[in-house]
Amino acid sequence: MTKNPNSPDPADSPIRLDRYTRAEQNEILGDLDDPFSVAETGLTWRGKDEHFGIRHGARLVAHAGLVRLPLTIDDTPTEVVGVGGVAVAADVRGCGLARRVVAAALEHARTMGPRHALLFCRPPLEALYRRLGWHRLDGDVLVEQPESRLVVMPLRTMVISLQGDVPWPSGRVRLLSLPM
């Protein structure tokens, strides 16, 4: 059996990226106006501070970003590590790259202090994140938008413990930031 030359090698390990530019995003997802299919939400998104990727040869084929974020749960302040910008090139999906790049990002997130990571995803991706150990939050999550607006996040909100099996506290969640 001949190996597909486009298939990533298991030796293509996740790495921490110094930066993640629009050109690198285009390298993974193509030059699309709405590469994450979230324009219909009408939300303004914030960038990530930490970036992890997988290269196959010279080509970047997967990415996950992190940012530390303040939030409240029933008005009690806390912080989470926001995970976003998870992307895998279409021609190499199904090779476990999302699992590997998100695992590398979460490994680093465990050193950042917060007890949980949080992400927002479209409904078709919920099953993928469940397989990766994430749990869906029930209830609305409020997120900030420009001009001091608060809106209910229309995407699925999912969380994962970064410190063993620490349960997510119950209560109303408000992200004190633009979503990531």
N, C-alpha and C positions, 0 to 999 in steps of 0.2 A: 504494500500500500504506500502510495506517495504522499508525503506530507504537503499540505497546502503552504506555499511560501508566505502567505499572508497571515497564517496562524501564529499567534505569539507563542514563544517558547516558555515553559515553566521557569526557565532561568531569567526571564525578563521580570526582575523583581521591582516592586514599587520603590520609588525614590522620593525624597523631599525635593521639591522644586524651589528654586530661588525666586521665581516669579511665574505668573500665569497670565499671559496676554490674550487679547482677542484673537491674534493670529494663531496662537497655540490652541485656543478653543476651536477655531475654524479647522485646524489640522485634524481634530478629533471628530467634530460634528458637521463640518462643511460650513460654507458661508451662508447661513440661513438667517432670516430676519428674526425668527423665534425658535432658536434651537432647542429650548426646553419645553416648548408648547405651553407656555404660561401667559402669553400676551393677553389672552381673553380675561385673565383675572384683573387686569388693570392696575396691578400693584407695582410699586417701585421697590427694587431689591437692592440690598447692600452687597458689597464685595466681601471676599474672604481674605483673611490675613495669612493663613498657612495653606500651602498647596502640596499635594502628593500626586504623583503620576506614574505611569508605566510606559516605557518606551520599548518599541519593537524595532530594533535597529536604530536608526536616527529619528524615527517617527514617533510622536507622542500619540498613544492609542487609548489612554484612560486618564481620568483626573477625578480628584475629590478635594474639596476645600473646607477649611475650618475657620471659625471665628468665635471668640468668647463673647457671650451676650448676657445682658441683664434681663431678668423677668421677675414677675411676681406670681405667686400662687396664693390666691385669697389674700392679696395685699401683703404677703410676706416676701421680702426681697430674697432673691437667690440668683445664681448664674448657671448657664448651660454652655456647652460647646455646640454651636450651630454647625451642621454639616450641610454643604450645598455644592452646587456645580458638579454633581456626580455625572460623569459622561464616559461613554465607551463608544469607540468608532463602530459604525454599523457593520463593517465587514469582518469584525472580530468579536462580535457579541456571541454569547453562549460559550465562551472559553474560560469563564470564571474571573474575568478581569475586574468586574464591579466588586465582587467579594474581596479580591486581593487589595484593590486600591482603597476601599472603604476600611478594611481591616488595618491597613497601614496608617490611615488617618486616625482611626480610633485608638490605635496603640499610642500615638502621639497625644491625642486628646486626654488620655488617662494621666498624662503628666501636667496638664494645664490647671488642675484644681477642681473644677466642677464635678459633681457626682453623676450627671447625666448628659447625654448628647441628644439633640433634637434636630429633626429635619422635616421638611414639607415636601410632599410628593403628589403627583397625579395619581388618581385611583388605579390605573393599570400597573403602576409600579409598586403598589402596596404589597403584593404577594412576594415580589423579589426581596423587599426589605424585611418582611416577616421571616423569610428563609435565612436572612442574615442576622436574625435575633432581635429585630426591632419590634416594638409594640405600638399599636395605634392608641392615641389618646381619644377618649370620648369627651364630648363637650366642645364648645366653641373656644377658639384661641384668638384673642385680640392681638393685632399687630399695629404698630405705628406706621403712618404714612406721612408724606410731606404736608405742611400746613397744619400740623398738630391733629390730623385726623386719626381716629382709631377705626379699624375695620376688622370684621371677622374673617379670619383666614379661610379662603374657599377650598384650599387643598387639604389633603390628609396630613395630620400632624402625627409624627411617630417619634418615639423615644427609646433609648437604650441606656442601661446603667453602665457607667464607666468604673464603678467601684464594687465589683462583685455583683451581688443580686439585690442592690438597694432599690426598693420599690419607689415608684414615682408618687409624690404626695397627691392627695385628692384636693380638688379645689379649682376655682376659676383661674385661668392662665392668661396673663397679659405680657407679651413680649415688649420690652421697653426699647424697641429698636425697629428699624426696617427689617423685614424678613430676609433671610439669607438664601 
